[in-house]
């Protein structure tokens, strides 16, 4: 919800970036809800979400090491921490089972 205020308060030079961020947060909230409610219903969703969070974490780490971007510590903490939590959840629910689950079993899992 705070992202809405960020978009409204953004200047012309950052408004599109803040809008992109706000939409991304909403999309990931939906993806996390799907994973929580039906962890084996959608093949490759776990892997897609994990890959996204890992990519952002590695990009932030690279930028931080190069000293070429501000805000990398925030990204490392947020997306890095989220990646670790998602990986733990993936292992706990055996998320890889969604890939080979028969349609009937995946829908009821």
C-alpha positions as CSV (number, residue, x, y, z in Angstrom):
1,X,0.0,0.0,0.0
2,X,2.9,2.4,0.6
3,X,3.9,2.0,-3.0
4,X,0.8,3.9,-4.0
5,X,2.1,6.9,-2.0
6,X,5.5,6.5,-3.7
7,X,3.9,6.7,-7.1
8,X,1.7,9.7,-6.2
9,X,4.7,11.5,-4.7
10,X,7.2,10.6,-7.5
11,X,8.6,13.2,-9.8
12,X,8.4,12.9,-13.6
13,X,11.9,11.3,-13.7
14,X,11.0,8.4,-11.3
15,X,7.2,8.0,-11.7
16,X,7.4,5.1,-14.2
17,X,10.0,3.3,-12.1
18,X,7.8,3.6,-9.0
19,X,4.8,2.4,-11.0
20,X,6.7,-0.6,-12.2
21,X,7.8,-1.3,-8.7
22,X,4.2,-1.0,-7.4
23,X,2.8,-3.4,-10.0
24,X,5.7,-5.8,-9.3
25,X,4.9,-5.9,-5.6
26,X,1.2,-6.6,-6.4
27,X,2.1,-9.4,-8.8
28,X,4.5,-11.0,-6.3
29,X,1.9,-10.7,-3.5
30,X,-0.5,-12.7,-5.8
31,X,2.2,-15.3,-6.6
32,X,3.0,-15.8,-2.9
33,X,-0.7,-16.2,-2.2
34,X,-0.9,-18.9,-4.9
35,X,2.1,-20.7,-3.6
36,X,0.7,-20.6,0.0
37,X,-2.7,-21.7,-0.9
38,X,-1.9,-24.4,-3.4
39,X,1.9,-25.2,-3.4
40,X,1.7,-28.0,-5.9
41,X,-1.0,-26.7,-8.3
42,X,1.2,-24.8,-10.7
43,X,4.3,-26.5,-12.1
44,X,7.4,-24.3,-12.2
45,X,5.9,-21.4,-10.3
46,X,8.2,-22.1,-7.3
47,X,11.2,-22.2,-9.5
48,X,10.2,-19.0,-11.4
49,X,9.7,-17.0,-8.2
50,X,13.0,-18.4,-6.7
51,X,14.9,-17.5,-9.9
52,X,13.5,-14.0,-9.9
53,X,14.5,-13.3,-6.3
54,X,17.9,-14.9,-6.8
55,X,18.6,-12.8,-9.9
56,X,17.7,-9.6,-8.1
57,X,19.9,-10.6,-5.1
58,X,22.9,-11.3,-7.4
59,X,22.4,-8.2,-9.4
60,X,22.3,-6.1,-6.2
61,X,25.4,-7.9,-4.9
62,X,27.2,-7.1,-8.2
63,X,26.2,-3.5,-8.1
64,X,27.2,-3.2,-4.5
65,X,30.7,-4.7,-5.2
66,X,31.1,-2.4,-8.1
67,X,29.9,0.6,-6.2
68,X,27.8,1.6,-9.1
69,X,24.3,1.8,-7.6
70,X,22.6,3.2,-4.5
71,X,20.1,1.1,-2.4
72,X,21.8,-2.2,-3.0
73,X,21.8,-3.0,0.8
74,X,18.1,-2.7,0.9
75,X,17.7,-5.0,-2.1
76,X,20.1,-7.5,-0.6
77,X,18.2,-7.6,2.6
78,X,14.7,-7.7,1.1
79,X,15.2,-9.9,-1.9
80,X,18.0,-12.0,-0.4
81,X,16.0,-12.6,2.7
82,X,13.0,-13.4,0.7
83,X,14.9,-15.8,-1.4
84,X,16.2,-17.7,1.7
85,X,12.6,-17.9,3.1
86,X,11.2,-19.1,-0.2
87,X,13.9,-21.7,-0.5
88,X,13.1,-23.0,3.0
89,X,9.4,-23.1,2.1
90,X,10.2,-24.8,-1.2
91,X,12.1,-27.5,0.6
92,X,9.5,-27.9,3.4
93,X,6.6,-28.4,1.0
94,X,8.7,-30.2,-1.6
95,X,7.8,-27.7,-4.2
96,X,9.5,-29.7,-7.0
97,X,6.6,-32.2,-6.7
98,X,4.4,-29.8,-8.7
99,X,6.5,-30.4,-11.8
100,X,5.8,-34.1,-12.0
101,X,2.4,-34.2,-10.2
102,X,-0.5,-35.6,-12.2
103,X,-3.1,-32.9,-12.9
104,X,-5.7,-34.5,-10.5
105,X,-3.3,-34.7,-7.6
106,X,-1.8,-31.3,-8.2
107,X,-5.3,-29.7,-8.1
108,X,-6.2,-31.3,-4.9
109,X,-2.8,-30.8,-3.1
